[in-house]
Amino acid sequence: CSDPPGSGQVNNVAYAWQAEFRAYHIWAHPALASYDYMMWLDADAMVGTPWDDVDPMQTMIENDLTVLYAGWPYGTSNNRLIQEKIYH
């Protein structure tokens, strides 16, 4: 599985599937029907500072956020459509 020719990006199908699962399929499961929010940390994610004075879920709720990512902008993509979605 890869992005359009010339984009320089190659994606693992398993990685793409887990991303789709977390972005869409998990929310359709009946076990999560009563939940409005979920916090998910990848195995390679790190909390950059202690959460002593801040509640990340409260911050997300109060600011109507979908994603909270303190280390932005890590990663790259040469795909123009992805760049437009991320940066605009």
N, CA, C and O of each residue as an XYZ file, in Angstrom:
352
protein
N       0.857     -1.172      0.000
C       0.000      0.000      0.000
C       0.903      1.234      0.000
O       1.795      1.344      0.840
N       0.684      2.149     -0.920
C       1.518      3.342     -0.939
C       0.725      4.554     -1.410
O      -0.333      4.434     -2.027
N       1.266      5.712     -1.103
C       0.667      6.961     -1.559
C       0.896      7.103     -3.057
O       1.564      6.265     -3.663
N       0.352      8.148     -3.654
C       0.521      8.355     -5.097
C       1.992      8.349     -5.512
O       2.858      8.746     -4.734
N       2.274      7.901     -6.734
C       3.657      7.884     -7.227
C       4.323      9.250     -7.063
O       3.723     10.292     -7.327
N       5.565      9.214     -6.624
C       6.310     10.454     -6.457
C       6.150     11.099     -5.089
O       6.841     12.070     -4.782
N       5.240     10.570     -4.253
C       5.019     11.195     -2.946
C       6.136     10.868     -1.961
O       6.341     11.594     -0.988
N       6.856      9.778     -2.212
C       7.927      9.393     -1.305
C       7.440      8.675     -0.066
O       8.245      8.349      0.807
N       6.153      8.421      0.037
C       5.584      7.776      1.214
C       5.181      6.341      0.903
O       4.554      6.081     -0.124
N       5.533      5.417      1.773
C       5.099      4.028      1.664
C       4.481      3.657      2.992
O       5.092      3.859      4.041
N       3.276      3.116      2.962
C       2.561      2.803      4.187
C       2.351      1.308      4.351
O       2.022      0.609      3.393
N       2.540      0.830      5.548
C       2.291     -0.545      5.899
C       0.782     -0.739      6.018
O       0.107      0.065      6.661
N       0.245     -1.791      5.409
C      -1.199     -2.023      5.436
C      -1.691     -2.217      6.869
O      -2.758     -1.719      7.226
N      -0.934     -2.927      7.686
C      -1.339     -3.141      9.077
C      -1.416     -1.816      9.833
O      -2.333     -1.609     10.627
N      -0.468     -0.926      9.593
C      -0.502      0.381     10.250
C      -1.711      1.184      9.785
O      -2.387      1.825     10.589
N      -1.975      1.146      8.490
C      -3.133      1.864      7.948
C      -4.426      1.319      8.553
O      -5.336      2.085      8.870
N      -4.508      0.003      8.713
C      -5.720     -0.594      9.272
C      -5.910     -0.174     10.729
O      -7.027      0.165     11.121
N      -4.850     -0.188     11.542
C      -5.030      0.189     12.939
C      -5.433      1.652     13.053
O      -6.206      2.021     13.938
N      -4.916      2.478     12.167
C      -5.299      3.896     12.193
C      -6.774      4.057     11.846
O      -7.481      4.842     12.479
N      -7.237      3.322     10.850
C      -8.669      3.377     10.494
C      -9.518      2.828     11.632
O     -10.567      3.387     11.952
N      -9.071      1.740     12.241
C      -9.805      1.150     13.352
C      -9.972      2.150     14.488
O     -11.067      2.301     15.029
N      -8.885      2.836     14.851
C      -8.954      3.788     15.962
C      -9.721      5.048     15.613
O     -10.331      5.666     16.486
N      -9.698      5.432     14.358
C     -10.386      6.656     13.951
C     -11.873      6.435     13.700
O     -12.664      7.372     13.812
N     -12.262      5.207     13.361
C     -13.654      4.989     12.975
C     -14.298      3.779     13.650
O     -15.262      3.924     14.401
N     -13.768      2.591     13.386
C     -14.451      1.354     13.777
C     -14.655      1.209     15.281
O     -15.702      0.728     15.714
N     -13.682      1.613     16.077
C     -13.803      1.438     17.523
C     -15.011      2.200     18.083
O     -15.633      1.762     19.050
N     -15.335      3.337     17.471
C     -16.446      4.157     17.972
C     -17.804      3.533     17.694
O     -18.790      3.904     18.331
N     -17.876      2.592     16.755
C     -19.140      1.932     16.430
C     -19.399      0.720     17.333
O     -20.478      0.132     17.268
N     -18.437      0.340     18.166
C     -18.600     -0.841     19.013
C     -19.554     -0.534     20.168
O     -19.412      0.499     20.822
N     -20.522     -1.415     20.428
C     -21.507     -1.184     21.496
C     -20.888     -0.971     22.878
O     -21.475     -0.276     23.706
N     -19.730     -1.546     23.141
C     -19.099     -1.387     24.452
C     -18.716      0.060     24.735
O     -18.567      0.436     25.897
N     -18.553      0.877     23.704
C     -18.178      2.281     23.888
C     -19.349      3.238     23.697
O     -19.154      4.453     23.687
N     -20.545      2.715     23.546
C     -21.711      3.552     23.248
C     -21.958      4.629     24.304
O     -22.429      5.715     23.966
N     -21.656      4.358     25.556
C     -21.941      5.342     26.608
C     -20.792      6.329     26.841
O     -20.893      7.202     27.704
N     -19.709      6.197     26.083
C     -18.550      7.081     26.253
C     -18.565      8.207     25.216
O     -18.941      8.011     24.060
N     -18.145      9.386     25.664
C     -18.001     10.527     24.756
C     -16.538     10.778     24.402
O     -16.245     11.390     23.375
N     -15.616     10.307     25.247
C     -14.205     10.594     25.059
C     -13.380      9.347     25.330
O     -13.800      8.440     26.048
N     -12.183      9.328     24.729
C     -11.256      8.237     24.963
C      -9.842      8.804     24.883
O      -9.549      9.647     24.035
N      -8.978      8.341     25.764
C      -7.565      8.712     25.691
C      -6.804      7.476     25.235
O      -6.946      6.390     25.796
N      -6.001      7.670     24.213
C      -5.233      6.565     23.644
C      -3.790      7.005     23.491
O      -3.507      8.002     22.827
N      -2.884      6.270     24.098
C      -1.465      6.550     23.954
C      -0.821      5.376     23.233
O      -0.969      4.230     23.657
N      -0.116      5.650     22.160
C       0.632      4.605     21.461
C       1.758      4.098     22.352
O       2.181      4.773     23.291
N       2.232      2.905     22.042
C       3.323      2.321     22.816
C       4.581      3.171     22.742
O       5.395      3.147     23.665
N       4.753      3.918     21.663
C       5.941      4.751     21.527
C       5.684      6.208     21.891
O       6.534      7.064     21.648
N       4.525      6.498     22.470
C       4.201      7.867     22.885
C       4.778      8.133     24.270
O       4.904      7.225     25.092
N       5.121      9.376     24.509
C       5.639      9.766     25.808
C       4.938     11.040     26.261
O       4.692     11.945     25.463
N       4.625     11.097     27.529
C       4.090     12.323     28.108
C       5.289     13.220     28.374
O       6.191     12.850     29.125
N       5.300     14.406     27.756
C       6.464     15.289     27.820
C       6.681     15.980     29.142
O       7.816     16.271     29.518
N       5.596     16.247     29.855
C       5.707     16.904     31.155
C       4.678     16.273     32.093
O       3.682     15.716     31.631
N       4.908     16.354     33.389
C       3.927     15.810     34.340
C       2.572     16.509     34.203
O       2.507     17.698     33.892
N       1.517     15.776     34.435
C       0.158     16.325     34.350
C      -0.331     16.765     35.717
O      -1.510     16.606     36.032
N       0.559     17.317     36.537
C       0.191     17.720     37.890
C      -0.822     18.862     37.900
O      -1.750     18.861     38.709
N      -0.650     19.826     37.012
C      -1.482     21.025     37.033
C      -2.473     21.097     35.878
O      -3.148     22.112     35.704
N      -2.565     20.037     35.091
C      -3.466     20.071     33.947
C      -4.105     18.692     33.776
O      -3.454     17.664     33.963
N      -5.360     18.692     33.427
C      -6.078     17.464     33.108
C      -6.274     17.461     31.596
O      -7.067     18.255     31.090
N      -5.583     16.602     30.862
C      -5.679     16.643     29.400
C      -7.100     16.433     28.881
O      -7.476     17.024     27.868
N      -7.880     15.615     29.544
C      -9.263     15.406     29.089
C     -10.103     16.664     29.306
O     -10.911     17.023     28.450
N      -9.921     17.327     30.431
C     -10.637     18.573     30.683
C     -10.262     19.625     29.643
O     -11.125     20.351     29.152
N      -8.982     19.705     29.311
C      -8.520     20.641     28.290
C      -9.197     20.356     26.953
O      -9.624     21.278     26.259
N      -9.293     19.086     26.599
C      -9.926     18.721     25.325
C     -11.405     19.082     25.326
O     -11.915     19.623     24.344
N     -12.092     18.787     26.420
C     -13.529     19.072     26.506
C     -13.789     20.573     26.470
O     -14.639     21.037     25.710
N     -13.065     21.333     27.284
C     -13.273     22.777     27.363
C     -12.962     23.497     26.056
O     -13.532     24.552     25.777
N     -12.057     22.930     25.251
C     -11.657     23.575     24.006
C     -12.209     22.894     22.767
O     -11.812     23.208     21.644
N     -13.134     21.951     22.978
C     -13.787     21.230     21.876
C     -12.756     20.643     20.914
O     -12.865     20.797     19.697
N     -11.745     19.961     21.483
C     -10.674     19.384     20.684
C     -10.965     17.933     20.332
O     -11.626     17.221     21.088
N     -10.473     17.509     19.196
C     -10.572     16.114     18.784
C      -9.276     15.385     19.095
O      -9.290     14.231     19.523
N      -8.166     16.056     18.881
C      -6.850     15.480     19.115
C      -6.028     16.466     19.930
O      -6.051     17.670     19.675
N      -5.311     15.952     20.898
C      -4.414     16.773     21.699
C      -3.016     16.223     21.496
O      -2.731     15.088     21.878
N      -2.152     17.011     20.903
C      -0.825     16.535     20.524
C       0.175     17.627     20.838
O       0.288     18.610     20.105
N       0.899     17.450     21.929
C       1.799     18.503     22.391
C       3.063     18.626     21.562
O       3.679     19.691     21.548
N       3.470     17.568     20.868
C       4.725     17.595     20.146
C       4.600     17.966     18.686
O       5.479     17.628     17.893
N       3.547     18.642     18.310
C       3.315     19.005     16.903
C       4.421     19.908     16.415
O       4.835     20.750     17.212
N       4.933     19.845     15.256
C       4.590     18.919     14.176
C       5.677     17.877     13.923
O       6.628     18.163     13.196
N       5.574     16.723     14.478
C       6.483     15.630     14.159
C       5.957     14.898     12.939
O       4.758     14.929     12.660
N       6.839     14.247     12.220
C       6.432     13.487     11.047
C       6.379     14.367      9.811
O       6.367     15.594      9.899
N       6.349     13.721      8.669
C       6.303     14.450      7.418
C       5.445     13.720      6.406
O       5.214     12.516      6.519
N       4.985     14.447      5.434
C       4.288     13.873      4.287
C       4.443     14.846      3.132
O       4.268     16.055      3.288
N       4.770     14.304      1.988
C       4.858     15.133      0.794
C       3.533     15.159      0.041
O       3.416     15.824     -0.989
N       2.544     14.444      0.546
C       1.245     14.383     -0.110
C       0.501     15.696      0.124
O       0.181     16.034      1.264
N       0.227     16.429     -0.942
C      -0.410     17.743     -0.843
C      -1.769     17.677     -0.147
O      -2.095     18.565      0.640
N      -2.565     16.647     -0.420
C      -3.893     16.541      0.191
C      -3.798     16.347      1.700
O      -4.585     16.913      2.459
N      -2.830     15.546      2.123
C      -2.646     15.361      3.578
C      -2.176     16.656      4.209
O      -2.669     17.029      5.273
N      -1.245     17.348      3.589
C      -0.759     18.608      4.123
C      -1.902     19.618      4.269
O      -1.971     20.329      5.272
N      -2.784     19.688      3.293
C      -3.905     20.618      3.350
C      -4.837     20.288      4.522
O      -5.314     21.193      5.206
N      -5.095     19.011      4.753
C      -5.975     18.608      5.851
C      -5.336     18.897      7.211
O      -6.018     19.319      8.144
N      -4.045     18.673      7.316
C      -3.366     18.836      8.599
C      -3.140     20.305      8.937
O      -3.379     20.718     10.072
N      -2.691     21.087      7.986
C      -2.259     22.442      8.280
C      -3.311     23.523      8.061
O      -3.048     24.695      8.330
N      -4.485     23.157      7.585
C      -5.519     24.191      7.362
C      -6.742     23.904      8.165
O      -7.711     24.661      8.105
